[in-house]
């Protein structure tokens, strides 16, 4: 199955380190980040799980719940959790799905036969409170994920959901944004009385007021 932007994220029920999870119910009114790992006791993923745990205040500030997944069984997750805490300095503080039967991995298209038919690829899905998939990333085994970039993308999604703007290349929170081309200058003046810079008729840059 191929998961595409804008579709409803498939629901599932599966065991995790924090009990059995019914995904849509667990998500509640929050944003979600579902991210997978090939298997337990892998070096790159060990560093990633520690980083996701360290970033808990940042997820909370954005109303984001994070949910990891590996195809190993629950008892292996417990042992791996000890390694993560010991080597990364941050213990798991979010659920890690034990997808031993591969149900969630297949539901979300995380098994890529040309990569390895027995393990999940290292995927990331950002899901909004309406259960819609808003971002999909797939990483190779050798490259650790940049969770600062995932946070930045969530900041952009949440901002652009709230305002008629989009974010330019390398945008960071607090920097100027782009006024939607669907807004006329007249409508833009009502929304952005502080004014903007017109670079071309379709590229109008505005600094949002704090």
N, C-alpha and C positions, 0 to 999 in steps of 0.2 A: 504493500500500500504506500502511495506517495502522499505525504502531508503537504498541503499547499496553503499559502497565506490566505487568510480570510475565512477558511473553513472552520467548523466547530471541531475543537480538539476531541478525539475519540475518548469516551469514558472507559474506565476499567476499574476492576477491583483486584487488588494484589496485596500480598504480605509485604511488610516493611519493618525496619528497626523500631518503629513507633506504632506497631500494630497494623491491622488490616486497613487498607485505604481504599475508599471509593472516591476516585479522583475528583469528579465534579463536586461532590459534597465536601470533600476536604478543601477544595479551592475556595469555597464560599464566595465572598465578595472581593477577594484578593486577585492580584495579578499572580501569575505562576511562571516559574522556570523549571522545566523538566530537562534533565541532562543525563546522558548515559555514559557508561564506562564499559570497555571490552570485557574485563573480568577483574576480580579482586587481586590485590597484592601486585598491582602494576605500578611502576615508579612514577610516571607522569600523573596518573590519576590520583595517586596518594597526595601529591602536592596540590592538585586542584581541589580535592575535598577539604583539605586543611584551609585553603584560601576561601572557599565558599563559607566555611564555618567562621572564619575571622571576619568576614564581611556582614555578619548578621545585623549589626546596627544599620548598615546601608540598605539591606533588603527591607528591614522593618520600616525604615523612613519612607520607602516608596510603596509600602503596602504590597510587598512581594513575598510569596511563599516559594521556597526552593525545594526540589524533590530530585534526589539522585536515583540512579538505576544501575544495577549490575546483574548479570545473569547467574551469579553464584547464589547458593542457598543462604538462609538467614544466619546460621551459626558461623559461616565464613565471614559474614558482614561484621559480626561482633568481634572476631579476632582482628579483622582489618582495621576496625575502629580504634583498637588499642595501638596499632602501629601508627595510624594517622595522628593520634593525640601525642604519641611519644616523639615522632619525628618532625611534626609541623607546629607543635605547641598549641593546637586548637582541636578540641574534641568535637566529634559530630554533634551538631545542635539542630539537625533537620533530618527528616526521614530518608532512608536509603532503601529503595525497593529491592526485594529479593525476587527477581524475575526468573527463577530457576526453570520454569516451563517455557520461557520465551514468549509468553502471551503478549505482554506489553511491547516487547521489542519488535515482534512481527506486526502488531497493530499500528505502530508508528513508523514502520519501514526502517528500523534500525539495523536489520541484518542485510548486509550487502555481500552477496555470494562471491563477487569477484575480489572482495577484500579478504573476508574470512567468513565462511558460512556458519561458523560455530559461535561467533561472538558479535556483540553489538559494535557498530561504529560509534565514534564519540560525537554524539549529536546534541544540539541545544534547541529547545522549543520555548519561545516566550508566548504566553497565553494571557489574554486580558480577562477581566471579570465577567465578560459576556461569553467566555469559553472559546473565543475566536483565536486562532493561531496568528500571531502578529510578526514573528521573526523565526527563521529556521537557519541553523548553522550546522555544518558537518566538518569536523577537523580530522586530519590524518593522525595516526598513532603517535608520531614523534613530536608533534607541536602542541605544547600546553596551551589551553584556552586562556584568553585574556578576559577575565571577568570584569575588569574595569570598563572594557569596551561594551560588554553586555549591559552593565549598569548605565553607561552613556546612551546606549540605544533605547533602553527603557525610559530614561529621562526624555529623550526625543519623542518617543511614542506618547508618553503621558502629556507632554507639553502640546504636541500637535493635535491630540484629541481634544484639548481644551480650547485651543485658539486656531484661527484660520491662518496658520503659518506652517512652514516646513523648515528643516534645519540644514544648513549648508555643509560642505565638506569639512571634516575635522571639528565640527561644532562641539563646544562644551557649554554646560549650563551657565547662563549669564551673558553669553556672547550674542551678537546680533543674529536675527533669523530672517527668513524670506517670507514675504507676504504672498499668500496664495494667489495665483493668476486668476482664479475664479472671482476674486473680489475686484470690483471696479475701484477707481481712485476715490470716487465719492463714498462708497461703502468703507473703503480703507480709512478715510479721514475720520469717520465715526468711530471706528475701532481703535485707531492709532493716532489720537490727536497730537501726540508728540512729534509726528512727522517721520519721514523716512527718506532714504537715498534711492533715487531711481538710476540704475546702471543701464538697463534696457527696459522697454515697456513690460517685459515679462519677468524682469529681475529687480524687485524692489526690496531693499534691505532695511530692516527696522530694529531698533534697540527697544526691547520690551521694558516697560516700567516695572520696577520692583514691587 
